[in-house]
Amino acid sequence: MRLNEMDFGNARPVEGYGADFFRLDGVAHPAPVAFAPGHVIAWGGFDDTAALLPLAGEINVLFVGTGGDIAHLPSDFRKTLEEAGLAVEPMASPAACRTYNVLLSEGRRVAVALLPVG
């Protein structure tokens, strides 16, 4: 098997996580938190769309990590973001981190909003 190192350019991938934090650039950020190239956003969870709305126009998709397991997004949360032009994709937080990192390495315009893993 051939392994290729990922090149993230100036963007920073999620380096790790624990029960209540996500690490970026060696710094543990308390969850919930959102990351986008050039942004670390304190996010208040599903009741806080205002923190994510400024990403409209900057990204093509927002991955929403719903915690340790995948869960449906609250309809008002999804509707508010989609009406602002943000495509949202829910998945478990670990999967959201991995997907964000892979697409980030491809130079895609992505962001991730993460709820605690557990």
N, C-alpha and C positions, 0 to 999 in steps of 0.2 A: 504494500500500500504506500502511495506517495502522499506525503503531507505538505501542504503549502502554507506558508506563513501569511497571515492576513495583514494587509496594509490599510490602515484607517486614515491615512493622511493627517489632517488636523483634527478630525473628529475623534472622540474618545469613547471606547466601548465600555459596557458594564463589565467590571472585572470580577465581581462576586456579589454574594448576598448572604444574609442570615435571616433569622426569624423576623426581624424588624428593621433591617437596613439593606441598602444597596450601595456597592462601592464603585466609585468612579474616580480615576486619577489618584488612587490610594487613599481616598477620603470616604469614610462611611457616612452616607446620608440617611437620616431617619425616614422610614416609610410611613405614609405614602409619599412618593416623589416622582417627578417626571424628568426625563432627559431628552434633549434634542441637541444636535450639533451646536455648540456654543452656549447651551442653556442648561442650568440645573434649576428646576422649578419646584418650590415647596407646593405640594398639591394636597388638598384637603379631602381627597377621595371623591366618591360619586356625587357628593353635594357641591363640589367645587369645579364647575365648568369654566369659571372666569379665569382661572390660572392657565387653562389650556387654550382658550380662544385666541390668544395672540399668535399661536402657531399656524393659524389658518393662513394660507398663502406661502408659508415657508416650507411646509412638508407635504408629501403626497399621502401618507398614511400614518395614523397614530395607533400603535399597538397598546392595548390596555391589559395589563397583567391583573387578573382578578383574584390573586392570592395563590395558595397552594394548589388549588383546583380550578378548572375552567368553570365559569358561571356566566349566566346571561347578564348583559348590561341593563341597568334600569332604563326604561324607555325614554324618560325625560332627559336623562344624561345623553343617551345616543342621539336623540332628536335635536337637542340644542347644538351639539357638535357637528352633526351632519348638515344642519341648516346653515352653519357658519362655513361650510365647505371642507370640513375635516372628515376624511374617511376613517372609520374606526374599526379595529379588528380585535375582539376579545380573545384571550387565551390565558392559561395559567401563567403566573408571573415568571417562573423559570423558563418556560418556552418563549415568553415575550422577550426576555433578556437575550436568549440565543438568537431569535429571529431578528431582533433589532441589530445585534452585533454583525450578523452575516450581511444583512442589507446595507448596513453602514459601511462595511468593508468594500461593498460594490459601488459606493458613492451615491447610494439612493437617498432621497430626501425623506427621512423617517424620524419618528419620535416614539418614546415609550413612556407610559404612565403606569406606575407600579404600586399595587397594594401589597402589604406585608405577606410573606410566605406562610407564617404560622406562629 
